[in-house]
Amino acid sequence: MEEQRETLQVWKERVQQELDRVVAFWVEHSHDQEHGGFFTCLGHNGKVFDDLKYVWLQARQVWMYCRLYRNFQRFHQSELLDSAKAGGEFLLRSARVAPPGKKCAFVLTRDGRPSKVQRTIFSECFYTMAMNELWRVTGEVRYQNEAVEMMDEIVHWVREDPSGLGQPQLSGTPDAEPMAVPMMLLNLVQQLSEDDAQLAGKYAQLEDWCAHRILQHVQRDGQVVLENVSVDGKELPGCLGRHQNPGHALEAGWFLLHYARRKDDPKLRAHIIDKFLLLPFHSGWDQEHGGLFYFQDADGLCPTQLEWDMKLWWPHCEAMVAFLMGYCDSGDPALLRLFEQVAEYTFRQFSDSEFGEWFGYLNREGKVALTIKGGPFKGCFHVPRCLAMCEEMLGSLLSRVASDPDPMCSPSSVPACDGAK
């Protein structure tokens, strides 16, 4: 029991220190004091190399600052809240391409003029997360109204009429469903439903639909998780059908663990751990050099993506969260060992001891391929979200060890970690 406590304590201290350094990097280098919002194209030392603003990353940073402000006493700082509010107001002014329409831009100029639009739901999804979290820390109902209205439009696009996304309906387009869509919707349901019985009831059927659609991505008699399947849950032909993304499967895994916990379904939890945590990890971990491959082909063929064998920051973040959450919920010590394996690799290879934050893109051997700390897709989100969630879960585990004289946790009796909300 003492050895377990020491292990958890060491990791909690490491994670806490790393979170402090990561947040300090973004606070020092990313705030646009003139227009609001955030610079995310940052070099290895934090210097801005491009002032374009990516709506995904603007909204994610608003969400992250609010979550830190709300859940951690040491981050309950006016600077974080004021920056989050400035970022939120920038989004309210500029994110939507043609108000009152809901479609959001993907890229904005520094002063908020749209320059690129994606025909997907993801800018709108992160906008929704940001507005809901702003409402939680400010109490200003206009933010929540924005979140719920945008959520309803996203659901309309996904389940009723996608024409508002601007996607051309081509006769040769495969009838495919990427796992990202039900994943993102499930994450939004969980965000909006937190401590809100009314919205939880409103979105209960949608939550079940999302979980069912994600689970359909387990194919070939439970041997693979595929990134794309047909809308009726069948494997698709060609490279599209064989495409695998281990990090995405692991992220889906911890989204689904939240769902299984709410359903109080230990059988579902065991299935999720087996198929969405252990399966993609064991197939996706590079036995020669360590780290998770970015993409794989289910038949073992060479993936067509040039970056397929690179090691990116965010899959390792998702793996850390998934394994620690799985351990919290099941008590299986093998999952804690896998958390340690991933965390040791991640801290050693990605973290920058000189300037702070993490490098995002390594080659297969684990050497830094891109020295940037932020760009069009990497911002203040995956790293601090991972570290914050892990710190909370490790704290809850330490409290559990202190109060329980029996260090062996049975799966049926393990309470959820408080920080895994």
N, C-alpha and C positions, 0 to 999 in steps of 0.2 A: 504494500500500500504506500509506503514511504517513497519507494522508487517511482511509482506512478505519479505521486504528487510532485516530486522533483522534476520529472519530465514535463508535466503540464506547466509547472511554474516557469521553467526555463523557456519554454516556447511562448508563454504569455508575455514574458519580459522582452523577448526578441521581437515578437510581433508588435508590441506596443511601441517600442523604440523605433521600429521601421515605419510604423504608421505616422509617428510624429515627424519623422524626417521627410516622408512623402508629402504630407500636408503642407509642411513648411516650404517645400519646393514650389508648389502651386501658388501658395499665398504670396511668395516673394516675386514670382516671375510672370504669372498669367493674368493678372487683373488689368482690364482696360479701364482706366480711371476717366477717360474722356467720353466714351460711348456706352459704357456698361458691357457686360459680358466678359469673355475670357479669350486670351490668346492661347491656342493649343499647339501651334507649330513652334516647338521649342527645341533648341539644340541641346547638346549634352550638358552645357553649363547654364541652361535656362534662357539663353538669348533667343529672342523672337526672330525666326527666319521667314515668316510669311504671316500677314495679318488677316487672311481669310478666316471666317468663322463658320464652323460646321455645326449645324443645328443639333445633331446627335450629341456632340460633345458639349455644346453650351448647356443643353438641358440636363445632361448627365452630371455636369459639375454643379449646377444649381441643386439637383437632387442630393448629391454627395455632401455638399456643405450643409444642407438642411438636416440630413440624417445624422451627421456628426454633431451638429449643434443640439439636436434633440436627444441623442442617446449617450453622449459622453460629456461629463461635467467639464473636463479640461478643454473641450472644444466649444463650450457655451460662451462664445466670444462675439462681441458686437461686430468685429471685422468680418467674421465668417458670415454672419446673418446679413449684414449690410451688402456684402458682395453677392450673396445668393439673391437678395431682393433686386439688386441692380441687374443681375443676369436674368432674373425672371421678367423684369420690366422690359429689358431688351428683347426677349422672346415675344412678349405680348405685342410690342410695337412692330416687330420685324419678321417673325418666323413664318407667318402665313403669307402665301404668295399673293393672293387676291381676296382680302377680307371683304365680306364676311365668310367667304369660303374657308373651309378648314384645312385644305391641302397646304402643307408646310414645305419650305425650301429645304434643300440639303446643304447648300453652301450660301453664305451671305458675305457681302463685303464687310469691312470693318465697321462701317457706319450703318449696316443693316439692310442693304439693298440685295434682293435675291439674285443669285448668279447661276444656280444649278438646282434642278429638282430631280428627285428619284421617284420612280413610279412604284413605290412600296409604301408600307405603313410605318416605317421605323422612326422617321423624324417625328411623326405625330405621337407615336408611343412614348418616346422619351420626353416629349413636351408634356404629355399627360402625367408622367411620373413626377416631373419637376413641379408642375402646378399643384398636384395633390400634396407633395411634401412641403411646398411653400405655405399652403393653407394650414398644415399641421403645426408649423412653427410660428406663424403670424396670426392665425385666427381670422384672416381676411377671406370672407366667403367668396369674393370674386375669383380667387385662385381656384377654389374647389369647383365653382361653376364652370370655369374653363376646362378643368380636368374631366368632369363628368360629360360635358357636351362633346369634347373631343373623343372620349372613350366611346360614346354612343355612335359617333360617325365612323370610327375605326371598325366597330362591330358591324355596322351597316356595310362597309366596304368588303369585309371579309366574308360575311355570311349571306348577304343579300345582293348587293350590286357593286362590283368592283370598278365600274366605269369612272367613278370620281378619281381614281388613281391615275387615269390616263393611259393605261396599258392597252396597246392595240390587240384586238382579238384576231389572231392569225390562225388559219386552218391547220397549220402544221405544229402549233404549239402543243407540247405534251401536257396531258391532263395530270399535272404534278402538284404535290403539296410539299413545300419545304418545311422541315421541322421548325424552322425559325418562327413561322407565323403562329401556330398554336402555343409555342413556348412563350412568345412575347405577350400574347393575350393572357395566358395563365399568370405570368408575372404581373401584368396590370391588374388582374382581378385580385391577386393577393395584396398588391399595393393599396388599391382603393378600399378593400374590405377590412383592412386592419382596424380593429376596434370600432367598426361601423356596421352594426347589424343590418341596417336598412340596405346598404349597398351590397353586403354579403348575400342577402336574400335576393336582391335584384340580379346578381350575377352568378347565382348558384348553378343554374343550368349551364351557363356558359363555361363555368369552371369545369364541370363534368365533361363537357364537349371537348375542351382543350386537352384535358388529361387523356381522354380516350384517343384523340388524334395523335398525341405524342407517342402513346404506347403502341400505336400501329407501326411505328418505325422500327420496332423489333421484328426482324424478318429471318427467313431461313431456319425455321424451327428454333428460334431463340438464339441463333449463333452470331448474329450481326445486328448492329444498329445502323440503319441507312439514313442519310441526310434527306433524301427525297423519296417519296412513295407516291403512288397514284391516290386520287382523292378517295377511292374506296379501299385503301390500305393494302395495295399489292405492290410487289417489286416492279420497278420500271426497267426497260432495256437500256443497254449502252452505258457510257461513262456516267451519265446523270444518275442512273439507277444504282450503280456500284459505289457512288461517292460516299465517303465516310469522313467525319470530322470528330475525332475523339474528344476534343475540348468542348464542343457543342453538346455532345451526348452527356458528358459529365455535368455541364451546366443544367441541362434538362433534368438530370438526376436529382439535383438538389431542389429544383423547382417542384418536382414530383414528390420529394420527401415532405415538403411543406403540405402538399395535398394529402398524402397518406396520413400525416399526423392529424390534419383536420378531420379526416374521415375515421380516425382511430382504427386503422386497418393494418395490422402487423403483417398479414400475408402480402398485401400490396407493397408494403415497405421492403420486405425481403426480396420481392421480385424486382423492385427498382434498384436495390443495392446490387443484385446479381447482374442485371442487364444494362443498367445505365451508369454504374460505377465500376464494377470489377471487369466486365466484358470489354468496354472501350479502353480502359486503362491497360489491361494485359495485352491487348492487341496493338495499342497505340504507343506503348513505351518503347523507346529505342534501347535495346539490350546492349548495344555496342557503346554508345556515347551518352546514354541517359537522356531524359527529357521526352516530351510527347511530340510525335510527328504531327504536323499541321493537318495534312490530308492523307487519306489512304484509299486504296481500291479494294473492295470486298473480295475480289478474286485474286488479290496479290499482284495484279498488273501494275505497271508504272503509271501513277497518276499523271494527268496532263497539266496540272497546275505547276508552274515553275517553282513555287515556294513550298511544294508539298513536304519536303523533308526538313524545312526550317523549324526552329523552336521559337514560338511566339509567346509573349508574356501572358496573354489572357487565358489560354487553355490551362496553364499551370495555376493561375489564380483560381479558376473554377474547380480544378482538381483538389486544391487545398480545402476549399469550402465544402465540397461534396464529401470528401473522406472524413473531415472532422464532424460534419453534420450527421453522416451515417453512423459514426462512432457514438455521438450524443444520443441518437435515437435507438441504436441497437445494443450498445455495450460491447460490440465485437472488437477485441484488441487488435485484430488484423487490420482493421480500418485505421486505427490510430497509427500503426506502423507504416501504412501507406501514406498517411498524411505526413509523417516525418520524412519519408523517402522523397516525396515531391517537394516539401518545404525546404529540405536541405539543398536539393538541386537548384531550386528557384532562388533562394537567398544567395547561393554561391555564384550563380551564373548571371542573373538579371540585375541584382542590386548594384548600384553605383556608390561606392563608399566615398568617392571624392566630392561629387556635386549633389548627391541625393537622387531620389526617384529610381526608376528601373529603366534599363534599356529594354526595348520591345521586341527586337528582331535579332535572333542569333542564327548562325548557320548550323548545320547538323552537328558539328563537333562542339558546339556550345560557345563559339567565339562571336563577339559582337559584329553583326553585319551592317547595321545602321546605327549610327551613334546618336540619333535624335531621341529625345525623351517624350516628344509628343508630335502629332501630325494630324492628317485627315481622319484617322481612326483611333489613335491612342490619345486619350486625355486623362482627366482626373476622375477615373471611374473604376476600372477593373482592379487596379492595385489597391487603392484605399478601401474599396468595398470589401475586397477579400480580407485585408488586414483587420478592418473594423469588425467584420463578422467573426473572424477567427479569434480576435481578442475577447469578444463577448462570450463566445462559446467556451473558450478555455477558462474564462472566469467562472462560468457556470459549472464547468466540470470540476474545477478546484473547490468550489463551494460544496458540490456533491460529495467529493472525496472527504472533505472535512467533516461532513455531517453523517456519513455512512460508514460504519465500522467494517463493512464487508466490501472490499474493493471490486469484487466481481459483480458486474451488473448483468442481471438477466434481461433478455430482450423484452420480456413482457412487463417489466417493472421500471424500465429506464424512463424517467421523465424527460421531456424535451428541454434542451438548453435554452435558457432565457434569451440569449443573444441570437438565436436562430430564427427570429421572427421574420 
